Amino acid sequence: MLEPATPAPLLERRAVTISLIGDLDADLGGILAEALDDLANRGTCDIVVDFDRVAAVHGSGLAAASRALAQHHFAGRSVVASTRKRLVRAALAAARVPLAPRGAEPPRVERHVMIAHHSEA
């Protein structure tokens, strides 16, 4: 059984927010995974993935994003998802994605990455 490692306290690390924009499909999920890997290679940071601007959630995108977030979470990195959209939050919770508490104050952001993708119909 996998056990998550304990991340360092928030005050000791820089904060990065990744905002996803558009349709969460397999392509955007893959781009998110690459971005998380890149941040992990650059050093220790607290990552919040913001799903507030996601317009549509496709099953393949939810699976790819969930897998990427879970891999980094179980590797001991501080990574959580955040959204105010009730249906998106429910889909993420059902996929067991680590979620930021509702109403939690956002961390002081030192870097903001925006990733936009719209699937072709």
C-alpha positions as YAML, in Angstrom:
chain: A
units: angstrom
residues:
- id: 1
  name: MET
  ca: [0.00, 0.00, 0.00]
- id: 2
  name: LEU
  ca: [1.26, 3.45, -0.88]
- id: 3
  name: GLU
  ca: [1.70, 5.93, 1.94]
- id: 4
  name: PRO
  ca: [2.08, 9.63, 1.19]
- id: 5
  name: ALA
  ca: [5.25, 11.27, 2.46]
- id: 6
  name: THR
  ca: [4.97, 14.33, 4.69]
- id: 7
  name: PRO
  ca: [5.75, 17.58, 2.84]
- id: 8
  name: ALA
  ca: [7.76, 20.36, 4.48]
- id: 9
  name: PRO
  ca: [5.83, 23.20, 6.16]
- id: 10
  name: LEU
  ca: [4.33, 25.81, 3.83]
- id: 11
  name: LEU
  ca: [6.39, 28.68, 5.21]
- id: 12
  name: GLU
  ca: [9.66, 27.16, 4.03]
- id: 13
  name: ARG
  ca: [8.76, 26.85, 0.34]
- id: 14
  name: ARG
  ca: [7.67, 28.89, -2.64]
- id: 15
  name: ALA
  ca: [4.11, 28.67, -3.94]
- id: 16
  name: VAL
  ca: [3.08, 28.03, -7.53]
- id: 17
  name: THR
  ca: [-0.46, 28.17, -8.90]
- id: 18
  name: ILE
  ca: [-1.32, 26.40, -12.15]
- id: 19
  name: SER
  ca: [-4.59, 27.64, -13.65]
- id: 20
  name: LEU
  ca: [-6.23, 25.31, -16.16]
- id: 21
  name: ILE
  ca: [-8.39, 27.04, -18.76]
- id: 22
  name: GLY
  ca: [-10.80, 25.46, -21.24]
- id: 23
  name: ASP
  ca: [-11.64, 21.80, -21.71]
- id: 24
  name: LEU
  ca: [-10.06, 19.23, -19.40]
- id: 25
  name: ASP
  ca: [-9.44, 16.44, -21.89]
- id: 26
  name: ALA
  ca: [-6.56, 13.96, -22.27]
- id: 27
  name: ASP
  ca: [-4.37, 16.60, -23.94]
- id: 28
  name: LEU
  ca: [-4.76, 19.13, -21.13]
- id: 29
  name: GLY
  ca: [-4.29, 16.36, -18.55]
- id: 30
  name: GLY
  ca: [-1.01, 15.42, -20.25]
- id: 31
  name: ILE
  ca: [0.13, 19.04, -20.35]
- id: 32
  name: LEU
  ca: [-0.63, 19.32, -16.63]
- id: 33
  name: ALA
  ca: [1.44, 16.18, -15.94]
- id: 34
  name: GLU
  ca: [4.38, 17.68, -17.87]
- id: 35
  name: ALA
  ca: [4.08, 20.97, -15.97]
- id: 36
  name: LEU
  ca: [4.03, 19.17, -12.61]
- id: 37
  name: ASP
  ca: [7.08, 17.10, -13.60]
- id: 38
  name: ASP
  ca: [8.91, 20.25, -14.69]
- id: 39
  name: LEU
  ca: [8.15, 21.98, -11.37]
- id: 40
  name: ALA
  ca: [9.26, 18.89, -9.44]
- id: 41
  name: ASN
  ca: [12.59, 18.91, -11.30]
- id: 42
  name: ARG
  ca: [13.13, 22.59, -10.43]
- id: 43
  name: GLY
  ca: [12.94, 22.08, -6.68]
- id: 44
  name: THR
  ca: [10.56, 22.07, -3.77]
- id: 45
  name: CYS
  ca: [7.40, 24.16, -3.97]
- id: 46
  name: ASP
  ca: [3.75, 24.12, -2.93]
- id: 47
  name: ILE
  ca: [1.50, 23.65, -5.96]
- id: 48
  name: VAL
  ca: [-2.16, 24.57, -6.25]
- id: 49
  name: VAL
  ca: [-3.88, 23.48, -9.45]
- id: 50
  name: ASP
  ca: [-6.81, 25.82, -10.05]
- id: 51
  name: PHE
  ca: [-9.73, 24.27, -11.94]
- id: 52
  name: ASP
  ca: [-12.03, 27.34, -11.73]
- id: 53
  name: ARG
  ca: [-11.70, 28.17, -15.45]
- id: 54
  name: VAL
  ca: [-12.29, 24.63, -16.69]
- id: 55
  name: ALA
  ca: [-15.30, 24.74, -19.02]
- id: 56
  name: ALA
  ca: [-15.82, 21.00, -19.59]
- id: 57
  name: VAL
  ca: [-14.47, 17.88, -17.90]
- id: 58
  name: HIS
  ca: [-13.89, 14.82, -20.09]
- id: 59
  name: GLY
  ca: [-13.30, 11.43, -18.47]
- id: 60
  name: SER
  ca: [-9.91, 11.02, -20.13]
- id: 61
  name: GLY
  ca: [-8.79, 14.45, -18.93]
- id: 62
  name: LEU
  ca: [-10.00, 13.83, -15.40]
- id: 63
  name: ALA
  ca: [-8.12, 10.51, -15.37]
- id: 64
  name: ALA
  ca: [-4.89, 12.10, -16.66]
- id: 65
  name: ALA
  ca: [-5.08, 15.03, -14.23]
- id: 66
  name: SER
  ca: [-5.95, 12.75, -11.29]
- id: 67
  name: ARG
  ca: [-3.07, 10.42, -12.08]
- id: 68
  name: ALA
  ca: [-0.59, 13.30, -12.32]
- id: 69
  name: LEU
  ca: [-1.77, 14.91, -9.07]
- id: 70
  name: ALA
  ca: [-1.80, 11.58, -7.22]
- id: 71
  name: GLN
  ca: [1.71, 10.65, -8.37]
- id: 72
  name: HIS
  ca: [3.13, 13.92, -7.06]
- id: 73
  name: HIS
  ca: [1.06, 13.78, -3.88]
- id: 74
  name: PHE
  ca: [2.26, 10.26, -3.02]
- id: 75
  name: ALA
  ca: [5.84, 11.28, -3.82]
- id: 76
  name: GLY
  ca: [5.59, 13.71, -0.91]
- id: 77
  name: ARG
  ca: [5.14, 16.90, -2.88]
- id: 78
  name: SER
  ca: [2.62, 19.46, -1.72]
- id: 79
  name: VAL
  ca: [0.06, 19.52, -4.53]
- id: 80
  name: VAL
  ca: [-3.68, 20.15, -4.22]
- id: 81
  name: ALA
  ca: [-6.55, 20.96, -6.54]
- id: 82
  name: SER
  ca: [-8.76, 23.98, -5.99]
- id: 83
  name: THR
  ca: [-12.10, 25.01, -7.48]
- id: 84
  name: ARG
  ca: [-15.26, 26.79, -6.50]
- id: 85
  name: LYS
  ca: [-17.31, 24.94, -9.14]
- id: 86
  name: ARG
  ca: [-19.46, 22.40, -7.34]
- id: 87
  name: LEU
  ca: [-19.64, 19.84, -10.17]
- id: 88
  name: VAL
  ca: [-15.92, 20.02, -10.98]
- id: 89
  name: ARG
  ca: [-15.09, 19.69, -7.28]
- id: 90
  name: ALA
  ca: [-17.37, 16.65, -7.02]
- id: 91
  name: ALA
  ca: [-15.71, 15.02, -10.05]
- id: 92
  name: LEU
  ca: [-12.24, 15.66, -8.59]
- id: 93
  name: ALA
  ca: [-13.29, 14.34, -5.17]
- id: 94
  name: ALA
  ca: [-14.76, 11.21, -6.77]
- id: 95
  name: ALA
  ca: [-11.41, 10.66, -8.50]
- id: 96
  name: ARG
  ca: [-9.69, 11.02, -5.09]
- id: 97
  name: VAL
  ca: [-7.75, 14.10, -6.11]
- id: 98
  name: PRO
  ca: [-6.30, 15.92, -3.06]
- id: 99
  name: LEU
  ca: [-8.44, 19.06, -2.66]
- id: 100
  name: ALA
  ca: [-7.71, 22.34, -0.92]
- id: 101
  name: PRO
  ca: [-10.20, 22.97, 1.91]
- id: 102
  name: ARG
  ca: [-13.19, 25.08, 0.93]
- id: 103
  name: GLY
  ca: [-12.78, 28.70, 1.90]
- id: 104
  name: ALA
  ca: [-9.07, 28.27, 2.57]
- id: 105
  name: GLU
  ca: [-6.97, 31.33, 1.97]
- id: 106
  name: PRO
  ca: [-4.88, 30.94, -1.16]
- id: 107
  name: PRO
  ca: [-1.14, 30.72, -0.55]
- id: 108
  name: ARG
  ca: [0.99, 33.71, -1.43]
- id: 109
  name: VAL
  ca: [1.79, 33.02, -5.05]
- id: 110
  name: GLU
  ca: [5.34, 33.48, -6.25]
- id: 111
  name: ARG
  ca: [4.65, 32.04, -9.68]
- id: 112
  name: HIS
  ca: [1.44, 31.71, -11.68]
- id: 113
  name: VAL
  ca: [1.28, 29.36, -14.67]
- id: 114
  name: MET
  ca: [-1.74, 29.46, -16.98]
- id: 115
  name: ILE
  ca: [-2.42, 26.55, -19.32]
- id: 116
  name: ALA
  ca: [-5.22, 27.00, -21.87]
- id: 117
  name: HIS
  ca: [-6.61, 24.29, -24.13]
- id: 118
  name: HIS
  ca: [-9.88, 23.96, -26.03]
- id: 119
  name: SER
  ca: [-10.67, 20.60, -27.60]
- id: 120
  name: GLU
  ca: [-11.75, 20.48, -31.19]
- id: 121
  name: ALA
  ca: [-15.29, 19.23, -31.69]
...
